[in-house]
Amino acid sequence: MGRMTASPGRRVLLAAPRGYCAGVDRAVIAVEKALEQYGAPVYVRHEIVHNKYVVQTLEKKGAIFVEQTDEVPPGNIVMFSAHGVAPVVHEEAERGRLATIDATCPLVTKVHKEAVRFANDDYDILLIGHEGHEEVIGTSGEAPDHIQLVDGPADVAKVEVRDPSRVVWLSQTTLSVDETMETVDALKEKFPQLISPPSDDICYATQNRQLAVKQMGAEADLVIVVGSRNSSNSKRLVEVAKLAGARAAYLVDFADEIDEAWLEGVTTVGVTSGASVPEILVEQVLEWLSGRGFEDVEIVKAAEESIIFSLPKELRRDLREEAAALAAERGGSGADSAP
């Protein structure tokens, strides 16, 4: 009976699951392993995962982040981020004489394969996702002639297809589950023969983190989501928290971004983190809250997660040697580049 639970004291609800998913864990370890095995520099095309702290930490270890493949000098190693890339990017790497490591999340690769399969069967593919997001660019690039982007329910009105009996919807893996179903319902109303993806495109981690926030948000006055501004799944957690009933919800990269004013009149604070966020950042937020009287932490558990992905198979090879050999090839792979 050590703690006084009678007073309506301040408390923290800590969401579980939160933070790293299997695809992020795999991608971050892949960069660390590559640096360990091959030495710096290892180039990474686009942020490996959408988290400021992770990117800064890997930069200190010798990773060099670039936005485009042609920024990497020939004869180097380049890694593709967890969000996936279009086939044209693989071609650019080949032309640039680069050894590649593909850290695309297997659950994103799954959506790529669905896109290729439905395009080969000449379906119109309606890809639900956020315009300009790396994952959407990568998936669209698998079959640009067959794929059109649907960015939320408001986009449905402008969708046109060639044959309403051959239409399928796919989605980005990190969307709001509820909003996506709203979009799908609107699409089905317009195209009653619309086919759904063979299995959920929104990944297990996105779904579980939203589920936990829904349970937590209903009881919290304030929800703090640890995550970066460019992290799609983290931004969705803020939206889901508000819809679940939280009076306010904010996205912060670090504890020092929390505003004391947010705590005014608050007794219950919910805390969670996006799928690309290391736990140390959550611990710092809990510490910050504890220093302001929020010491009582309760776990809100929505699911168990035990999924682990094996590392990219390219890490088993001597990529430095391969990169050097590619750089030595004058003019690249001449014989292979026939139209």
C-alpha positions as CSV (number, residue, x, y, z in Angstrom):
1,M,0.0,0.0,0.0
2,G,3.0,2.3,-0.6
3,R,1.4,4.6,-3.0
4,M,-1.6,6.9,-2.4
5,T,-4.1,6.0,-5.0
6,A,-7.1,7.7,-3.3
7,S,-6.3,11.2,-4.5
8,P,-7.0,11.9,-8.2
9,G,-3.3,12.3,-8.6
10,R,-1.3,12.9,-11.7
11,R,-0.6,9.8,-13.8
12,V,1.0,8.8,-17.1
13,L,-0.6,6.2,-19.4
14,L,2.2,4.6,-21.4
15,A,1.1,2.9,-24.6
16,A,2.2,-0.6,-25.6
17,P,3.2,-1.4,-28.2
18,R,5.1,1.8,-29.1
19,G,8.3,2.7,-30.8
20,Y,10.4,0.5,-33.1
21,C,8.7,-2.0,-35.4
22,A,10.5,-4.9,-37.0
23,G,11.1,-3.1,-40.3
24,V,12.7,-0.1,-38.6
25,D,14.8,-2.2,-36.3
26,R,16.1,-4.2,-39.3
27,A,16.9,-1.1,-41.3
28,V,18.8,0.7,-38.5
29,I,20.8,-2.4,-37.6
30,A,21.5,-2.9,-41.3
31,V,23.2,0.6,-41.5
32,E,25.2,-0.2,-38.3
33,K,26.2,-3.6,-39.6
34,A,27.3,-2.2,-42.9
35,L,29.5,0.4,-41.3
36,E,30.9,-2.2,-39.0
37,Q,31.7,-4.6,-41.9
38,Y,32.7,-2.3,-44.6
39,G,33.8,0.8,-42.8
40,A,32.7,4.4,-43.5
41,P,31.4,5.8,-45.6
42,V,28.1,4.0,-46.3
43,Y,25.7,6.1,-48.3
44,V,22.0,5.9,-47.5
45,R,19.5,7.1,-50.1
46,H,16.9,9.1,-48.1
47,E,16.6,9.0,-44.3
48,I,16.9,5.3,-43.4
49,V,13.8,5.8,-41.2
50,H,11.9,9.0,-40.5
51,N,13.5,10.0,-37.2
52,K,15.8,12.9,-36.6
53,Y,17.7,11.3,-33.7
54,V,18.3,8.0,-35.5
55,V,19.7,9.9,-38.6
56,Q,21.9,12.1,-36.5
57,T,23.3,9.1,-34.5
58,L,24.1,7.1,-37.7
59,E,25.7,10.2,-39.3
60,K,28.1,10.4,-36.4
61,K,29.0,6.7,-37.1
62,G,29.8,7.5,-40.7
63,A,26.6,7.1,-42.7
64,I,26.1,9.7,-45.4
65,F,22.5,10.5,-46.2
66,V,21.6,11.6,-49.8
67,E,18.3,12.3,-51.5
68,Q,19.3,11.0,-54.9
69,T,21.3,8.1,-56.1
70,D,23.4,10.2,-58.4
71,E,24.9,12.1,-55.4
72,V,26.9,8.9,-54.6
73,P,30.3,8.7,-56.2
74,P,30.9,5.5,-58.3
75,G,32.4,2.5,-56.6
76,N,30.6,3.1,-53.3
77,I,28.0,1.3,-51.3
78,V,24.4,2.7,-51.1
79,M,21.6,1.5,-49.0
80,F,17.9,2.0,-49.8
81,S,15.7,3.1,-46.9
82,A,13.0,1.2,-45.2
83,H,10.3,3.0,-47.2
84,G,11.3,1.3,-50.5
85,V,12.3,2.6,-53.9
86,A,10.9,2.4,-57.4
87,P,12.6,0.0,-59.9
88,V,14.1,3.0,-61.7
89,V,16.3,3.7,-58.5
90,H,17.8,0.2,-58.8
91,E,18.7,1.1,-62.4
92,E,20.2,4.4,-61.4
93,A,22.4,2.6,-58.9
94,E,23.5,0.1,-61.5
95,R,24.3,3.0,-64.0
96,G,26.2,4.8,-61.2
97,R,28.3,1.7,-60.6
98,L,27.2,1.3,-57.0
99,A,26.9,-1.8,-54.7
100,T,23.5,-1.7,-53.1
101,I,21.9,-2.9,-49.9
102,D,18.1,-2.9,-49.9
103,A,16.7,-2.2,-46.4
104,T,13.1,-1.9,-47.7
105,C,10.7,-3.2,-45.0
106,P,9.4,-6.6,-46.1
107,L,5.9,-5.4,-45.5
108,V,6.4,-2.6,-48.0
109,T,8.0,-5.1,-50.5
110,K,4.7,-7.1,-50.1
111,V,2.7,-4.1,-51.4
112,H,5.2,-3.6,-54.3
113,K,4.6,-7.2,-55.3
114,E,0.9,-6.8,-55.1
115,A,1.2,-3.8,-57.4
116,V,3.2,-5.7,-59.9
117,R,0.9,-8.6,-59.9
118,F,-2.3,-6.5,-60.4
119,A,-0.6,-4.4,-63.1
120,N,0.4,-7.5,-64.9
121,D,-3.3,-8.6,-64.9
122,D,-4.1,-5.1,-66.3
123,Y,-6.1,-3.8,-63.3
124,D,-6.4,-0.2,-62.4
125,I,-4.7,0.2,-59.0
126,L,-6.0,2.8,-56.6
127,L,-3.1,3.5,-54.2
128,I,-4.4,5.1,-51.0
129,G,-1.6,7.2,-49.5
130,H,-0.1,10.6,-48.9
131,E,1.2,12.4,-51.9
132,G,4.9,12.9,-52.0
133,H,5.6,10.3,-49.3
134,E,8.7,8.2,-50.1
135,E,6.8,4.9,-49.8
136,V,4.1,6.0,-52.2
137,I,6.7,7.2,-54.7
138,G,8.3,3.8,-54.5
139,T,5.2,1.7,-54.8
140,S,3.8,3.9,-57.7
141,G,7.1,3.4,-59.5
142,E,6.4,-0.3,-59.8
143,A,3.6,0.3,-62.3
144,P,3.2,4.0,-63.0
145,D,0.7,3.4,-65.9
146,H,-1.7,1.4,-63.7
147,I,-1.5,3.2,-60.4
148,Q,-3.3,6.4,-59.3
149,L,-3.0,8.0,-55.9
150,V,-6.0,8.5,-53.7
151,D,-5.1,10.8,-50.9
152,G,-8.0,10.4,-48.5
153,P,-11.8,10.3,-48.9
154,A,-11.9,13.8,-50.5
155,D,-9.9,12.5,-53.4
156,V,-12.4,9.8,-54.4
157,A,-14.6,12.1,-56.5
158,K,-11.9,12.7,-59.1
159,V,-10.9,9.0,-59.5
160,E,-11.6,7.6,-63.0
161,V,-10.9,4.0,-64.2
162,R,-10.9,2.3,-67.5
163,D,-13.0,-0.7,-66.5
164,P,-14.9,-0.6,-63.2
165,S,-14.9,-4.4,-63.0
166,R,-11.1,-4.5,-62.9
167,V,-10.1,-2.2,-60.0
168,V,-8.2,-2.9,-56.9
169,W,-7.1,-0.8,-53.9
170,L,-3.7,-1.0,-52.2
171,S,-2.3,1.3,-49.5
172,Q,0.7,2.9,-47.9
173,T,1.6,0.8,-44.8
174,T,1.5,3.7,-42.3
175,L,-2.0,5.2,-42.7
176,S,-4.8,5.8,-40.2
177,V,-6.8,2.6,-40.3
178,D,-10.1,4.4,-39.8
179,E,-9.5,7.1,-42.4
180,T,-8.4,4.4,-44.9
181,M,-11.6,2.4,-44.4
182,E,-13.5,5.6,-44.9
183,T,-11.7,6.1,-48.2
184,V,-12.3,2.5,-49.2
185,D,-16.0,2.8,-48.4
186,A,-16.3,5.8,-50.6
187,L,-14.4,4.0,-53.4
188,K,-16.7,0.9,-53.1
189,E,-19.7,3.2,-53.4
190,K,-18.3,4.5,-56.7
191,F,-16.9,1.1,-57.8
192,P,-18.9,-1.7,-56.3
193,Q,-16.6,-4.4,-57.9
194,L,-13.5,-2.9,-56.2
195,I,-11.2,-5.7,-55.0
196,S,-9.3,-5.4,-51.7
197,P,-5.7,-6.3,-51.2
198,P,-5.1,-10.0,-50.5
199,S,-4.0,-9.1,-46.9
200,D,-3.9,-5.8,-44.9
201,D,-1.5,-3.3,-46.5
202,I,-1.5,-1.2,-43.4
203,C,1.1,-3.0,-41.3
204,Y,0.7,-4.7,-38.0
205,A,2.8,-2.1,-36.2
206,T,0.8,0.9,-37.5
207,Q,-2.5,-0.9,-36.5
208,N,-1.2,-1.9,-33.0
209,R,0.1,1.6,-32.2
210,Q,-3.1,3.2,-33.2
211,L,-5.1,0.7,-31.2
212,A,-3.1,1.5,-28.0
213,V,-3.5,5.2,-28.6
214,K,-7.3,4.8,-29.0
215,Q,-7.5,3.1,-25.7
216,M,-5.2,5.6,-24.0
217,G,-6.6,8.7,-25.7
218,A,-10.1,8.0,-24.3
219,E,-8.7,8.5,-20.8
220,A,-6.0,11.1,-21.3
221,D,-6.3,14.9,-21.0
222,L,-3.1,15.3,-23.0
223,V,-1.2,12.9,-25.3
224,I,2.4,13.3,-26.2
225,V,3.6,11.4,-29.3
226,V,7.3,11.1,-29.6
227,G,8.2,11.2,-33.3
228,S,9.5,13.3,-36.2
229,R,7.5,15.7,-38.3
230,N,8.1,13.7,-41.5
231,S,7.0,10.4,-39.9
232,S,3.7,9.5,-41.4
233,N,2.8,6.9,-38.7
234,S,3.7,9.3,-35.9
235,K,1.5,12.1,-37.3
236,R,-1.4,9.6,-37.5
237,L,-1.0,8.8,-33.8
238,V,-1.6,12.4,-33.0
239,E,-4.8,12.4,-35.1
240,V,-6.0,9.1,-33.6
241,A,-5.4,10.4,-30.1
242,K,-7.6,13.5,-30.7
243,L,-10.4,11.5,-32.3
244,A,-10.3,9.0,-29.4
245,G,-11.1,11.9,-27.0
246,A,-7.8,13.4,-25.8
247,R,-8.3,17.1,-25.2
248,A,-4.9,17.8,-26.8
249,A,-2.2,15.8,-28.6
250,Y,1.3,16.9,-29.7
251,L,4.2,15.5,-31.7
252,V,7.7,16.1,-30.2
253,D,11.1,14.8,-31.3
254,F,12.7,15.4,-27.9
255,A,11.5,16.0,-24.3
256,D,12.8,19.5,-24.3
257,E,10.1,20.4,-27.0
258,I,7.3,19.8,-24.5
259,D,5.7,23.1,-23.4
260,E,5.0,23.4,-19.7
261,A,1.7,25.2,-20.6
262,W,0.4,21.9,-22.0
263,L,0.2,20.5,-18.5
264,E,-2.2,23.2,-17.2
265,G,-5.3,21.5,-15.7
266,V,-4.0,18.1,-16.8
267,T,-4.1,15.1,-14.5
268,T,-3.6,12.2,-17.1
269,V,-0.9,12.3,-19.7
270,G,-0.8,9.6,-22.4
271,V,2.7,8.9,-23.9
272,T,3.5,6.9,-27.0
273,S,6.0,6.9,-29.9
274,G,6.0,6.3,-33.6
275,A,7.5,3.1,-35.2
276,S,10.9,4.8,-36.0
277,V,11.5,6.1,-32.5
278,P,14.2,4.7,-30.1
279,E,13.0,4.0,-26.6
280,I,15.6,6.3,-25.0
281,L,13.6,9.3,-26.3
282,V,10.5,8.0,-24.6
283,E,12.4,7.5,-21.4
284,Q,13.5,11.1,-21.5
285,V,9.9,12.3,-21.8
286,L,8.9,10.1,-18.9
287,E,11.8,11.6,-16.9
288,W,10.7,15.1,-17.8
289,L,7.1,14.4,-16.7
290,S,8.2,12.7,-13.5
291,G,10.1,15.9,-12.6
292,R,6.7,17.7,-12.8
293,G,4.8,15.4,-10.6
294,F,3.7,12.8,-13.1
295,E,5.5,9.8,-11.5
296,D,2.8,7.2,-11.6
297,V,3.1,5.2,-14.9
298,E,0.5,2.7,-16.0
299,I,0.9,0.6,-19.1
300,V,-2.0,0.5,-21.6
301,K,-1.4,-2.7,-23.5
302,A,-3.3,-3.2,-26.8
303,A,-1.3,-6.1,-28.4
304,E,1.8,-8.4,-28.1
305,E,4.5,-8.1,-30.8
306,S,7.1,-10.7,-31.5
307,I,7.8,-10.2,-35.2
308,I,11.5,-10.0,-36.2
309,F,12.8,-9.7,-39.8
310,S,16.2,-11.1,-40.9
311,L,18.8,-8.6,-42.1
312,P,19.2,-7.7,-45.8
313,K,21.0,-10.7,-47.5
314,E,23.5,-8.3,-49.3
315,L,25.3,-7.9,-45.9
316,R,26.6,-11.4,-46.3
317,R,28.7,-10.4,-49.2
318,D,31.9,-8.4,-49.6
319,L,30.3,-5.3,-51.0
320,R,33.5,-3.2,-50.9
321,E,35.1,-5.6,-53.3
322,E,32.0,-5.6,-55.5
323,A,31.9,-1.8,-55.5
324,A,35.5,-1.5,-56.4
325,A,35.0,-4.0,-59.3
326,L,32.0,-1.9,-60.5
327,A,34.0,1.3,-60.4
328,A,36.7,-0.4,-62.4
329,E,34.3,-1.3,-65.2
330,R,34.7,1.4,-67.7
331,G,31.3,2.7,-68.9
332,G,29.4,0.3,-66.7
333,S,27.5,-2.8,-67.8
334,G,27.7,-2.3,-71.6
335,A,26.4,-5.7,-72.7
336,D,23.4,-5.6,-70.3
337,S,22.2,-2.2,-71.3
338,A,20.7,-3.1,-74.6
339,P,17.3,-1.5,-75.1
